[in-house]
Amino acid sequence: MTTVTIQQAFEACQTNKNTWLKRKAELADLEREYREQLLAGDEQIPRRMQDLR
């Protein structure tokens, strides 16, 4: 079994937190883009939604 120091645990937590925050921001940006396209009546939304999946 590997012993993890408090410092190592903290660093791992910070890394996970930063990754999560980055992904959260990316999702918010994509949702904003989707709403803008939806409001603009963009006919290519179905294709773009496939790209996002």
C-alpha positions as CSV (number, residue, x, y, z in Angstrom):
1,M,0.0,0.0,0.0
2,T,1.3,3.4,-0.9
3,T,1.5,6.1,1.8
4,V,0.2,9.5,0.6
5,T,1.3,12.6,2.4
6,I,-1.1,15.4,3.1
7,Q,0.8,17.5,0.6
8,Q,0.4,14.9,-2.1
9,A,-3.3,14.5,-1.4
10,F,-3.7,18.3,-1.5
11,E,-2.0,18.6,-4.8
12,A,-4.1,15.8,-6.3
13,C,-7.2,17.5,-5.1
14,Q,-6.1,20.8,-6.6
15,T,-5.4,19.1,-9.9
16,N,-8.8,17.5,-9.9
17,K,-10.5,20.7,-9.0
18,N,-8.7,22.7,-11.7
19,T,-9.6,20.0,-14.3
20,W,-13.3,20.1,-13.2
21,L,-13.4,23.9,-13.3
22,K,-12.0,23.9,-16.8
23,R,-14.5,21.3,-18.0
24,K,-17.3,23.3,-16.3
25,A,-16.3,26.4,-18.2
26,E,-16.0,24.6,-21.5
27,L,-19.6,23.2,-21.0
28,A,-20.9,26.7,-20.1
29,D,-19.3,28.1,-23.3
30,L,-20.9,25.3,-25.5
31,E,-24.3,25.8,-23.8
32,R,-24.0,29.6,-24.5
33,E,-23.1,28.9,-28.2
34,Y,-26.0,26.5,-28.5
35,R,-28.5,29.0,-27.1
36,E,-27.2,31.8,-29.4
37,Q,-27.6,29.5,-32.4
38,L,-31.0,28.4,-31.3
39,L,-32.2,32.0,-30.9
40,A,-30.6,32.9,-34.3
41,G,-32.6,30.1,-36.0
42,D,-29.4,28.5,-37.3
43,E,-30.4,25.6,-39.6
44,Q,-27.2,23.7,-38.9
45,I,-27.9,23.1,-35.2
46,P,-28.6,19.3,-35.6
47,R,-25.2,18.8,-37.3
48,R,-23.4,20.8,-34.7
49,M,-25.1,19.0,-31.9
50,Q,-23.8,15.7,-33.4
51,D,-20.3,17.2,-33.5
52,L,-20.6,18.1,-29.8
53,R,-21.6,14.6,-28.9
